């Protein structure tokens, strides 16, 4: 690896290890130190503003991304109404099989999804790739990028043309191949958290469930949805006692895991989608801002030599997550070589496409090298298959687009320029994911 690449990776990880800022890894909160000046910066020019109104007219106007015919307005982030309206517009314009998930959020919002491609007469078994965004409220732009990419893909397929994302171009035949795998999209997994973050500019990460909140302490509201999935949710059982914290049982923590696995309606909805689409083989959860594509088990490094070394084997309970491993805690999570190879290849190609689109450095990285985490969305599909919950093994990836915005207190809020660059990069990354799903099965 070249030195500039090593430097870039180190900088990314120092800024946003596990989607956390340095003050948060030390137990603090961004809001504790935000001044009125920083609040004004978040609203007036140092970061991209939140849109006002509904540019898609309650589903009557179709979004357009940067890959097909970039005539859209990309100088503001979609608000909640626009995310819903853009979803409706795509469903209407392209006659898509769209759906609402059954579990409403604490604030009684519905998570909606849309399905692209698959067979000419698709059933639930026609879809092999699931992509979600917006699980962490403050990571602005993910829903926009996902919806705009869907629009690009559908418009290009209808017109019989290719797509161009900066330095990356895709042929009409590749557009058709990308759609052929069948794609399920969940553009916004945490609508309550996003609504709160947009309204307050408080760098809000979690959902808004107050079940375990302490009166007078606003930090104790909410659950980190990306620590609330089933895999190794009980980190005190599986993980080494003094290793890096994979989650927390403190409601004040930014990585609070919740009352139990899948205790939150948002994570229940993802599980429901996986349950309905048993032929899913790939899952990507979209985040910002580390500039990497992570893959493999999210809780521990991988190995394919010893199938008995796995999280279901009680001999290894209490030994997961030591990084680096020390005497007495040597552990690597078993994964079949073909799955490890496929995920490594896919992550490298996604990262390569994103890099080549704008010249920004992206790298593929084993997930546990980023930060060992329990209850992760990326492991949930694999966990379901291995524990008898049904469906194929779902190979999990995490896309961390963008970069830190040092001009505002909440570094997850991008500038307009960074938002627009990320739209190009994610478009190329999504295309590479779908093309590799077609190649690798």
N, C-alpha and C positions, 0 to 999 in steps of 0.2 A: 504493500500500500504506500502511495506517495505521501510525503510529509504534509503537503497542504491538506490532503484528505484526512489524515490523522488529526491535524489541528482543527479542521472543521467539525469532525465528530466529537472531539473533546469539548469544543465550545458548546455544541448543541446539548451534550449531556450535562454540562455544568449548569446550563440555564434551566433545563426542563426535564429533570430526571423523573420519569413516570408522570409527566404532565403536571409536575409540581414545581413551584418556584423555590428558590433557596430558603426564603424566610419560612415557607410552609414545611419544608423538610426539617426545619428546626422547631416546629411546633407553633409557629405564629400564623398570622393571617394578613393578607395584603391590606384589607380594610382598616386594620389597626393603625397603619401609618400613612393612610391616604389623606392628603390635605385638600382644601378647597381648590387650590391651584391645580392639583392633579385631577380632580373631578372635572375642572374646566378643560384641561388638556384632553381628557377622554371624550369630551363632547365637542370640542371646537378646533379640530384641525390636525392633531397629532395622531389620531387614529380614525379609521373609516367610520362615518356616522351610521346610525341605524335609520333605515328608510321610514318615512312617514306616509301613511295612506296605503294604497294597494295598486301597484303598477300593473297587476294582472286582472284587475276589474272583476274580482270574485269568480275567476276561472274562465273569463271570456277572452283574455289575451294570453297567448302562449309564450313562455320564456324561450329565449335563445341564448346559447352559450357562445364561447369564443372559437369553437372548433369548426362550426359549420358556416355561419354567417353572422359575424359578431356585430350586431346592431343594438344589442341590449344596453341597459344602463348598469354599469358595474362600479359606480362611485359610491354606492351605499350598500349596506348589508340588508338582506331580506328580513323584514320583521315577521312575526308569527302569522299575521294575516296573509302575507305574501307567500310564505312557505305553503300554507294551506291552499291558497288561490292558485299558485303555480302547479301544485299537485293536481288539483281539479282540472286545470286547463290541459295538462298533458293527457290526463285520463279521457277527457272529452274529445280533444283533437285527434288522438290516435286510437280511440276506442280500446283502451287498455283494460285488462282485468284488475281493477284497483279494489282496495279493501280497507276496512277499519278493524283494528285489533279490539279484542273484547274487554280488556281491563282498563278502566279510566284512571287517570292520574289522581293524586290527592286533590288537586284543584279542578277535577272533573273535565279534564281535556282528553281528547281521543288521539291516539297515535295511528296515523294512516300510512298505507303502503301502496306501491304500484309495481306492476310486473311487466317486464319487457321481453319480447322475443320468445324463445322456446320453439316448440313445434308449431306447424300451421294451425292446429286446433289444440291449443295447450290445455293440459290438466295440471294439477299440483305437482305431478311427477316430472313435468317438463322443465322445471327450474333447478339449476345446479349451483348458482352463485347468489349469495346474500350480501348486500352492502348496506351499512347503516352509518348514520352521522348524528352529531348533536348530543351525544351522551353526556358530555361535560359542557355545561351551559356557556361558559366563558370562551370556549374555543370557537371563536366566531368565523363563519364562512363555510363550514362543512356542509350544511344543508344546501346553501347556494350552489356550491360546486357540484354536488351530487345531482341536483335537479337540472342544472344547466348542461351537465354531461348527458343526462337522459334525453334532454331535448336535442342536443347535437346528434346523438346516435339515431334517434327516431327520424329527425329531419333528413339526415344524410341517407338513411335507408330508403325513405320515401322518394328522394330525388335521384337515387342511384349514384351518388357521389361519394367521395372520400371525406376524411377529416384531417385538419391540420392544427396541431398544438405547438406553436413556436417552431422549433427545429425538428419536430416529429410529425411525419405525415403518414396517413393510413389509407390504403386503397379501398375502393368500394367493396371488393371481395372480403377485406378484413372487417369492414363494418358488418357485413352479413354474418361472418364467422362469429364476431363478438355477440351479436344478438342470438345466434343459434344456440348458445349455451343456456339461455333462459336465466333472467336476472330478476331478483326480488330486491326492491329498494325500500328502506325505512329512512326517509330523509331527516326526521327529527325524533330522537328517542327521549328527549328530556324537555318537553315543552314548558312545564312549570318553571324549571330552572332557567331556561332561556328567557321567558317572560320577565322573570325577576331581574336577571342580569341586564337585559335591555332597558328596563325601567330605572335601574339604579346605578349602572356602571360600577358595581361593587366586586367585580372579578369573581362572580359566583360560580361554583363548580358543581355542587350536588343538586339533588332534586329538592322539593320543598315539603317533604313529609315532616311534620312537627311532632311525631309520636314520642320521640325521646328527647325533645328539646328541654333545656333548662330555662325557666323563666328569667328574663333579663339578659340572656346570653344568645344573641342572634346566630352565633357561629354553630350552635348545637342543633339548628334546624337542618333537616335534610340528610340524605344517604348518598354516598358515592356509588352510583349505579354500576360503575366498573369494578367494584369490589363486592357486589351483591349477587353475582351468578353462582352457580352450584360448585364449580371445581375448587376443591380444597378451601371452601368458604371458612371453615373452622381452622383458621391458621394456627391457633394455639395447640391444636392437636397434631398438625402435620409439620410445622416449621420449627427450625432450631430456635431456642428461646432468645438468643442474643444476636440473631442475624438481622439483616435489613428488614424493616417493618413492611410486610406485604399487604397489610390492612390494619385497621384499628377498631377496637370496640368502644372508643371514646366518641360520643356524638359531636364533640367539638372539633374532631379531626377532619381534615379535608379528605381522608381516605376511610371514613367511618363505613363499616361494612353492613350496617343494618341489623335488624333483629334476627334474621335467619336467611338461609339461601333462598333467593327468589321471593323475598318478603315484599318487594316493591312491584307495583303494577307494571312499571316500565320494563323490568326484567322478565316478568311473567309474559308480557307481550312478545318479547323476542323468543322466549321458549315456545310460545304458542305458534309463532311463525315457523320455527324449526320443526315442530310437531306436525304441522300441516304439510310441510314440503320435505318429505322423507328422502328425497333424492339429492338434497343439497350436498355438495362436496367441498365448497369453498365459502369462507366468510371473511369479509374485511370490515373492520370498524375504523371509522375515519376520525382522526384527531389532529390537533396542532400542538406544539410548534417546533418539534425537535429536528425536522428534516431527515427522517429515517423511515424505513419500512421494516417492521419487526415481524418475526415469524418463529414457529416452533412453540414448545410449551412456554407459557408465560410465568410459571412458578419456579422453573428449575431448568438448568442446562440439559441438553439431550444426549442420549446414547442409544445405540441400536444392538449392542452385543449381549446384554443380559435382560431378558424379558421379565425375570422375577424382581428386578429392581424397578418397582413402580409404586405409585401412591396408594394402591389398594393393598399392598403388602405391609402388614402391621410392623414387620421388622424394621421398616424404614420410617415409621411415624416419629416425628420429632427431629428428623434429619434433613428435611427439605429446606432449600433456600439459603444455605450457608454459602457465602460468596466473598472471597474464594473459599473452597472447601478446606477444612482443617482436619487434623487427625480425629477420628471418632465420628465425624459427620460426613464422610465421603458419600456423595449421592449424586446420581444423574437420573433423570426421568427417561424411562424407556419409550422409544418411538420406533415404529417400523422404518427401516431404511428408505423404503420407497416414498413414505410420507415426508420424512425429513428432507430427502432430496428434492421432492416436488415443491415443498414450501421454500426451501433455500433458493431454488431456481426462480420461482415466481417472484419472491421478494427482490432478488437481484435484478430481474428484468423490469419490475415495476419501478424500482429505484433508478435504474438506468434510463428508462423512458422519461422519468421526471427530470433527471439531470440534463438529458439531451434536449429537452423542450426549451429550457431557458438558460442553461449553463449553471444553475444553482446546484450545489453538491447535495445529492441524496445517496444514502447507503443502505443496503440490507443488513440487518443486525439480528442475531438471536434475541428473542424477547427478554429472556431472563438476564441478558447482559445489559439491557436498558434499565430494568429494575424488576426484581422478583415480585410477583403480585399474586394474591389469592382472589378467588371469586371473579376472575377475569372473563369478559365476554369472549375474548379470543380463544379460550380453552373450552368454552361451553359445548360447542358442537362435538368436539372430540370426546369430551367427558360423557355426553349423552350416549354415544355409541358404545363406549367402553364399559359403562355401568348398566347397560341393558335398557336404556330409556328410548331406544328406537332410532331408526335412520342410519344413514351412512356415517362414517367418520368425516367430520367437517374440518378441513384444514384451515386454521385461523391465522390471519394476518392483521397487522395494525399499521395504518398509514398515518404518519405524523407529518403533515404538510407545513410549509411556511417557515417562519423564523421569528425570533424575539423582536418585539418593538420596545426598544429602550427609551422611547420618547414619552411613554406613559407608565403609570404605576402598574397597571395590569398588562404585562408584556404579551398576553394572549390576544390583545386587541390589535389587529394589523393596521398598517397604513393603507391608504387607497392603492398605492403602487404594489405593495406586498400582496394585497387581496387579489389584484388583477393577475399578478404573476402566479399566485397559487392556483387560480382558476385554470391557467394553461397547464401547469405542472400536474394537477390532479386529473385533468382530462387525459393526458398522456398516461398517467399511472393507472387510471381505470381501464383504458383500452388495453394496456399490457396485461392487467389482471385477467380480463375476459379472454384475450387471445391465448394466454397461457393455460387458463382453465380448459379451453378447447383442445389445446395440444396435450396437456398432461392428464386430463380426465379427472 
